[in-house]
Amino acid sequence: MSQDVNKYGQPVGRSLPDWQPRPFPPHTILKGRYCWLEPIDDRHAESLFAAYHQAPDARDWTYIPLDRPDNPGDCQAYVASLKSSVDPQHYAIVDPLSGKALGTLALMRISPAVGSVEVGFVVYSPLLQKSTAATEAQFLLMQYAFETLGYRRYEWKCDSLNAPSKAAALRLGFTFEGIFRQAVVYKGRNRDTAWFSIIDSEWPGLAQVYRQWLSPDNFDASGKQHQRLQDFMRRDVAAE
């Protein structure tokens, strides 16, 4: 990261004379090839409940500060609470063919003044996990933050004990920044928080990687990938 020197000879951060606060994200539909992100609404509750209960238990919710709804009525109330939230700003991840919601994620800790935002409340049902749509959903939200809104920092945070989430962050191109000890109390227990980020200077190369991986040419007729996302990541790094 470049730096400047002030009149006292002290190193200071790089000057940003043209910086302007960014807009608060309009809650809008983001359309991809494999999924759509829709502002969460009451109509998503039924399909979310069905999708989440494809899992035999609630282990996917262990590190989420919310509990899996036990019944359709609870799910309606759960979705209503997400819908009413401004920050976090929740999206349903929708299959464009069936119109059914298969999971959710959110923009949160939205800081227009400094151009920073976090992706969180990522809850993927078994119908979405390890699918092309699961990765495209992350890409669509990143693309929205960097290219449409002009944000300069995009964060991922999780419980430091959540190994799958940490692995997902690295797979998706985030840089690990460290552990904030005793950062959160949730569900009656301590959380040391692992921090990851992508910054705007990294986005053009990362966006190209995502577009290459998401290209229909990278998948066979059954939808199986020819090359993994990590393969494109390594190729991009080797080209630098």
Buried (B, 14 or more C-beta within 10 A) or exposed (E): EEEEEEEEEEEEEEEEEEEEEBEBBEBEEBEBEBBBBBBBBEEBBBBBBBBBBEBEEBEBBEBBEEEBBEEBEBBBEBBEEBBEEEBBBBBBBBBEEEEBBBBBBBBBBBBBEEBBBBBBBBBBBBBBBEBBBBBBBBBBBBBBBBEEBBBBBBBBBBBBBBEEBBEBBBBBBBEEEEEBEEBBEEEEEEBEBBBBBBBBEBBEBBBEBBEBBBEEEBBEEEEEBEEEBEBBBEEBEEEE
